Amino acid sequence: MPFFKNGPVSLFFTTHGSPSHPSILLLHGWACDAHDWSHQIPLLNSLSLHVIALDLRGHGRSSAPPSVSEYSMRALADDVVALLQHLQTGPAIVMAHSMGTIVASILAVQNPDLVRALVVAHPIYSGTPDALVAMSRVMCEDPIVAPETCAEFFKSVMYTAQTPEWLKTWHIRRVLGTDGVALAGCSRAIVELFGKVVGQSEEAKAFMRKRRAPRLVVATNALPAAAAWEEELGLGPEDRCCSLDEGTFSHFVDSERFNAVLRDWLVRRGFVAQNAGEGSLPQ
């Protein structure tokens, strides 16, 4: 069954490929779901990886707890721990986007035995936009308006001139159908972590330096300081940091380039075989 209960929360997930293969867990961003990885799942499957694509609580087809207090980033990370333990996968590569990069980083610090490597796309833990702080306050005061408020935020902040209209339409319809309490709770959780896990404070940097797993960082021009901040944290010999120019959703809009970077790093780090997935990418 593609549902797993962690206490009262029902989590929707799918798996792709043989469970005997090394696992990679995919974590989406705020107001999104695991469909966002549709351009990457076929590639990862071709690389002989066991792919686990999860809808975080309150998103997609997972259930939505009724209180904003039930959406802390650590609560989301605890859901991931419970799922991985349930599946008995062993250490997994964790690939995350946007809000998911906070969840993945908490997981890497607090449960390093479960994280073999990190791939963080559009990492948002380097800072919290003022617009998100203001929006979070509005949504928490009245979660009923959260979907419409979030949709306006997406329209004004999340896209570039290269973002196709079909993608905007799909995103906005999905945002409008997302539980308002979940949207408010997750935004509040991100804001509350500012200065501790998220942000430019020394406390946040010290937390992120506790991540020991090799990491691939794919920054975007939507957060131009993210790559420099990651380098300030320190990059080891197995780490790589690069930037893409297509904004928050580069793994959609520039999926071929994103996938090429991803495959190259997985091969170079020895997570997949050199000849795995040949022919799945343009030469």
Secondary structure as UniProt FT lines:
FT   STRAND          3..6
FT   TURN            7..8
FT   STRAND          9..16
FT   TURN            19..20
FT   STRAND          23..27
FT   TURN            30..31
FT   HELIX           34..37
FT   TURN            38..40
FT   HELIX           41..46
FT   TURN            47..48
FT   STRAND          50..54
FT   TURN            57..58
FT   TURN            60..61
FT   HELIX           68..70
FT   HELIX           73..87
FT   STRAND          92..97
FT   HELIX           99..110
FT   HELIX           112..114
FT   STRAND          115..121
FT   TURN            125..126
FT   HELIX           130..141
FT   HELIX           143..145
FT   HELIX           146..153
FT   HELIX           154..158
FT   TURN            161..162
FT   HELIX           165..176
FT   HELIX           180..192
FT   TURN            195..197
FT   HELIX           202..208
FT   TURN            209..210
FT   STRAND          215..220
FT   TURN            221..222
FT   TURN            224..225
FT   HELIX           226..233
FT   TURN            237..238
FT   STRAND          240..244
FT   TURN            248..249
FT   HELIX           250..253
FT   HELIX           255..268
FT   TURN            269..270
FT   TURN            274..279
//
